Amino acid sequence: MKYDCSPSIILDKLKKYKIERRNASESNTIYPKKSFDGNKVKKAYMIGFRLGDLNAKKCEGNSSLIRIKSSTTKLAQVKLIKDIFGCYGHFYAKKIRGVYRVECSLHKSFNFLLPKKDKVEDWILKNNRLFFAFLAGYTDAEGCIKLSQNRARYRVGSYDKNLLNQAYKKLKELNLYPRYRLETKAGTTYSGVKHNGDFWGIIISNKLALLKLFEFLEPHMHHSSKLKDLKRAKENIIRRNINFGIKGAKIYEYENILCHYPDLLYKLKTNSG
């Protein structure tokens, strides 16, 4: 043996010096689990994504592990979950009749993923960076960025009425011109799917508000397809602004965002007189 003594002596030493020991679950785990590093931005993103698209619960029995699950038909979503959580624990994905069943076992330090509440926590709401990290996670799960009639639009929707209402108020406070509405009433059947609850949505379509929103969201988003959609939407907005211009007052209101697009800012100021 490495220390030339019996296991019982080592156990006595651990008890004597109050050194934390692994429980039965941890000591019999085949795949090592990495504990969460405490990064608040990452934590806010993970909570947003969990509330949108993940099931999280403690493993059965005496295990201290956290297991997350999801089902999706999109391979990009499988890759996203693996990229976010796969480095922390054992990742598993299997395709059954066109649907990917995804699981990942995580260290107990991920217990912040367990609560499933229809709300944005105060520590997230009070900090703009954390709020947009949370919203990026929720957008990766439940949102879409698309062109409708050749106009860029951001939309996120779910049954989480209170959470979306909090997000709407925060976006409004930040002058991002959101609209918040009941999109589908409970009991309505749409595209062959019956909605068991009221479905709520937030929409942003103002051009400069979208540019501002995208600057906040893009650093935190991880979904490859939605990031492509975001960049396509930005190009659409820039092209439309060059073609049709922006009224003078709005240029200066969003100059801190437009400074990332110097050619656009110069043309807009020149055209505004």
C-alpha positions as CSV (number, residue, x, y, z in Angstrom):
1,M,0.0,0.0,0.0
2,K,1.1,3.6,-0.7
3,Y,1.2,4.6,3.0
4,D,2.1,1.1,4.4
5,C,-0.8,1.0,6.8
6,S,-4.3,-0.5,6.9
7,P,-7.4,1.3,5.6
8,S,-8.8,1.4,9.2
9,I,-5.9,3.5,10.3
10,I,-6.4,5.9,7.4
11,L,-10.1,6.2,8.3
12,D,-9.2,7.0,11.9
13,K,-6.9,9.7,10.8
14,L,-9.5,11.2,8.5
15,K,-12.0,11.3,11.5
16,K,-9.4,12.7,13.9
17,Y,-8.5,15.6,11.6
18,K,-12.1,16.1,10.4
19,I,-11.2,15.6,6.8
20,E,-14.3,15.3,4.6
21,R,-14.8,11.9,3.1
22,R,-16.7,10.8,0.0
23,N,-20.0,9.2,0.6
24,A,-21.0,5.8,-0.7
25,S,-22.3,7.3,-3.9
26,E,-19.2,9.3,-4.7
27,S,-16.8,6.5,-3.8
28,N,-18.6,4.1,-6.2
29,T,-18.9,6.6,-9.0
30,I,-17.4,5.3,-12.3
31,Y,-17.3,8.7,-14.0
32,P,-15.7,11.6,-12.0
33,K,-17.8,14.7,-11.4
34,K,-16.3,18.2,-11.5
35,S,-17.7,20.6,-8.9
36,F,-19.2,24.0,-10.1
37,D,-16.6,26.8,-10.0
38,G,-19.0,29.4,-8.6
39,N,-18.9,31.8,-11.6
40,K,-22.1,33.9,-11.3
41,V,-22.4,34.7,-15.0
42,K,-22.3,31.0,-15.9
43,K,-24.6,30.2,-13.1
44,A,-27.2,32.7,-14.3
45,Y,-27.0,31.3,-17.8
46,M,-27.4,27.7,-16.6
47,I,-30.5,28.7,-14.4
48,G,-32.1,30.4,-17.4
49,F,-31.4,27.4,-19.7
50,R,-32.6,24.9,-17.0
51,L,-35.9,26.8,-16.5
52,G,-36.5,26.8,-20.2
53,D,-35.5,23.3,-21.3
54,L,-34.2,21.0,-18.6
55,N,-35.5,18.6,-16.0
56,A,-33.2,18.5,-12.9
57,K,-33.5,16.3,-9.8
58,K,-31.4,14.5,-7.3
59,C,-30.5,10.9,-8.1
60,E,-32.5,8.3,-6.2
61,G,-31.4,6.7,-3.0
62,N,-28.4,8.0,-1.0
63,S,-26.8,9.6,-4.0
64,S,-25.8,13.2,-3.8
65,L,-25.6,13.6,-7.5
66,I,-27.8,15.9,-9.6
67,R,-29.2,14.5,-12.9
68,I,-30.4,16.7,-15.7
69,K,-32.5,15.5,-18.6
70,S,-34.0,16.8,-21.8
71,S,-35.6,15.6,-25.0
72,T,-35.2,17.2,-28.3
73,T,-35.4,16.6,-32.1
74,K,-32.6,19.1,-32.8
75,L,-29.0,17.9,-32.9
76,A,-27.8,21.5,-32.2
77,Q,-29.6,21.3,-28.8
78,V,-27.9,18.1,-27.9
79,K,-24.5,19.6,-28.7
80,L,-25.4,22.7,-26.7
81,I,-26.3,20.7,-23.6
82,K,-23.1,18.7,-24.0
83,D,-21.0,21.8,-24.4
84,I,-22.5,23.4,-21.3
85,F,-22.6,20.5,-18.9
86,G,-20.6,17.7,-20.5
87,C,-17.3,18.9,-19.0
88,Y,-18.7,18.5,-15.5
89,G,-20.0,15.0,-15.5
90,H,-21.0,11.9,-17.6
91,F,-23.0,13.0,-20.6
92,Y,-25.4,10.5,-22.4
93,A,-27.5,11.0,-25.5
94,K,-29.5,8.4,-27.4
95,K,-31.8,8.8,-30.4
96,I,-35.1,7.0,-30.2
97,R,-37.7,7.3,-33.0
98,G,-36.3,10.7,-34.1
99,V,-36.0,12.1,-30.6
100,Y,-32.8,12.6,-28.7
101,R,-32.9,11.6,-25.0
102,V,-30.2,13.5,-23.2
103,E,-28.9,13.0,-19.6
104,C,-26.0,14.3,-17.6
105,S,-25.0,13.5,-14.0
106,L,-23.5,16.4,-12.1
107,H,-21.8,17.0,-8.8
108,K,-23.9,18.1,-5.8
109,S,-22.6,21.7,-6.2
110,F,-25.1,22.0,-9.1
111,N,-28.0,21.9,-6.6
112,F,-28.9,25.4,-7.7
113,L,-30.4,23.8,-10.8
114,L,-33.0,21.9,-8.7
115,P,-35.6,24.7,-8.0
116,K,-38.2,25.0,-10.8
117,K,-39.9,28.3,-10.1
118,D,-41.7,30.7,-12.3
119,K,-39.5,33.7,-11.4
120,V,-36.2,35.4,-12.0
121,E,-34.2,35.5,-8.8
122,D,-33.4,38.9,-7.3
123,W,-29.7,38.5,-7.5
124,I,-30.0,38.1,-11.2
125,L,-32.5,40.9,-11.8
126,K,-30.4,43.5,-9.9
127,N,-27.4,43.0,-12.1
128,N,-27.7,43.8,-15.9
129,R,-24.9,41.4,-16.9
130,L,-26.3,38.6,-14.9
131,F,-29.8,39.3,-16.2
132,F,-28.7,39.1,-19.8
133,A,-26.7,35.9,-19.1
134,F,-29.9,34.4,-17.7
135,L,-32.0,35.7,-20.6
136,A,-29.4,34.2,-23.0
137,G,-29.8,30.8,-21.4
138,Y,-33.6,31.1,-21.5
139,T,-33.4,32.3,-25.2
140,D,-31.2,29.3,-26.1
141,A,-33.9,27.1,-24.6
142,E,-37.2,28.9,-25.5
143,G,-36.4,31.9,-27.8
144,C,-36.0,32.6,-31.4
145,I,-34.4,35.3,-33.5
146,K,-35.8,35.4,-37.1
147,L,-36.7,37.5,-40.1
148,S,-40.4,38.1,-40.6
149,Q,-41.3,39.9,-43.8
150,N,-37.6,40.8,-44.2
151,R,-37.6,42.4,-40.7
152,A,-35.6,41.1,-37.7
153,R,-37.5,40.1,-34.7
154,Y,-36.7,38.6,-31.2
155,R,-39.2,36.5,-29.5
156,V,-39.2,34.3,-26.4
157,G,-42.3,32.5,-25.1
158,S,-43.4,29.9,-22.6
159,Y,-46.0,29.1,-19.9
160,D,-43.8,31.0,-17.3
161,K,-46.1,34.0,-17.0
162,N,-44.4,35.6,-13.9
163,L,-40.8,35.0,-15.2
164,L,-41.7,36.6,-18.5
165,N,-43.4,39.5,-16.9
166,Q,-40.3,40.2,-14.8
167,A,-38.1,40.0,-17.9
168,Y,-40.5,42.3,-19.8
169,K,-40.3,44.9,-17.0
170,K,-36.5,44.7,-17.0
171,L,-36.3,45.1,-20.7
172,K,-38.7,48.0,-20.6
173,E,-36.6,49.6,-17.9
174,L,-33.6,49.3,-20.2
175,N,-35.5,51.1,-23.1
176,L,-35.6,48.0,-25.3
177,Y,-39.3,48.5,-26.3
178,P,-40.6,45.0,-25.5
179,R,-44.1,43.8,-26.0
180,Y,-45.6,41.3,-23.6
181,R,-48.8,39.4,-24.4
182,L,-50.9,36.3,-24.0
183,E,-50.3,34.4,-27.2
184,T,-52.4,31.3,-26.7
185,K,-55.1,30.6,-24.1
186,A,-55.2,27.3,-22.1
187,G,-57.2,24.6,-23.9
188,T,-56.4,25.9,-27.4
189,T,-55.2,23.4,-30.0
190,Y,-52.6,24.9,-32.3
191,S,-50.7,22.9,-35.0
192,G,-52.1,19.7,-33.5
193,V,-50.8,20.5,-30.0
194,K,-53.2,21.3,-27.1
195,H,-51.9,24.0,-24.7
196,N,-52.6,23.0,-21.1
197,G,-51.8,26.5,-19.8
198,D,-51.8,30.1,-21.0
199,F,-48.8,30.7,-23.3
200,W,-47.1,34.1,-22.9
201,G,-44.5,35.8,-25.1
202,I,-42.1,38.8,-25.3
203,I,-41.4,40.3,-28.7
204,I,-38.9,43.0,-29.6
205,S,-38.9,44.4,-33.2
206,N,-37.5,47.9,-32.9
207,K,-34.4,48.0,-35.0
208,L,-32.1,49.9,-32.6
209,A,-33.5,48.2,-29.6
210,L,-32.6,44.9,-31.3
211,L,-29.1,45.9,-31.9
212,K,-28.7,46.9,-28.3
213,L,-30.3,43.6,-27.1
214,F,-28.0,41.6,-29.4
215,E,-24.9,43.3,-28.0
216,F,-26.0,42.2,-24.5
217,L,-27.1,38.7,-25.4
218,E,-24.4,37.5,-27.9
219,P,-21.5,37.1,-25.5
220,H,-23.6,34.8,-23.4
221,M,-25.4,32.7,-26.0
222,H,-24.2,29.2,-26.9
223,H,-26.8,27.8,-29.3
224,S,-25.0,27.6,-32.6
225,S,-28.1,27.9,-34.8
226,K,-29.5,30.8,-32.8
227,L,-26.2,32.6,-32.9
228,K,-26.3,32.3,-36.7
229,D,-29.8,33.7,-36.6
230,L,-28.7,36.6,-34.4
231,K,-25.9,37.5,-36.8
232,R,-28.2,37.3,-39.7
233,A,-30.7,39.6,-37.9
234,K,-28.0,42.1,-37.2
235,E,-27.0,42.2,-40.9
236,N,-30.6,42.7,-41.8
237,I,-31.0,45.7,-39.4
238,I,-27.8,47.3,-40.5
239,R,-28.8,47.0,-44.2
240,R,-32.3,48.4,-43.5
241,N,-30.9,51.3,-41.5
242,I,-28.5,52.2,-44.2
243,N,-31.3,52.0,-46.8
244,F,-34.0,53.8,-44.8
245,G,-32.1,55.8,-42.1
246,I,-32.9,56.6,-38.5
247,K,-34.3,59.9,-37.2
248,G,-31.7,62.1,-35.5
249,A,-32.7,61.8,-31.9
250,K,-32.6,58.0,-32.0
251,I,-29.0,58.0,-33.3
252,Y,-27.6,59.6,-30.2
253,E,-29.8,57.5,-27.8
254,Y,-28.2,54.4,-29.2
255,E,-24.7,55.8,-30.1
256,N,-23.0,53.5,-27.5
257,I,-24.4,50.5,-29.5
258,L,-23.9,52.0,-33.0
259,C,-20.3,52.7,-32.2
260,H,-19.7,49.0,-33.0
261,Y,-20.9,49.8,-36.5
262,P,-18.8,52.9,-37.5
263,D,-19.8,52.8,-41.2
264,L,-23.5,52.7,-40.3
265,L,-23.1,55.4,-37.6
266,Y,-21.3,57.7,-40.1
267,K,-24.0,57.2,-42.8
268,L,-26.8,57.7,-40.3
269,K,-25.4,61.0,-39.0
270,T,-24.7,62.2,-42.5
271,N,-28.2,61.4,-43.7
272,S,-29.9,62.8,-40.6
273,G,-28.4,66.3,-41.2
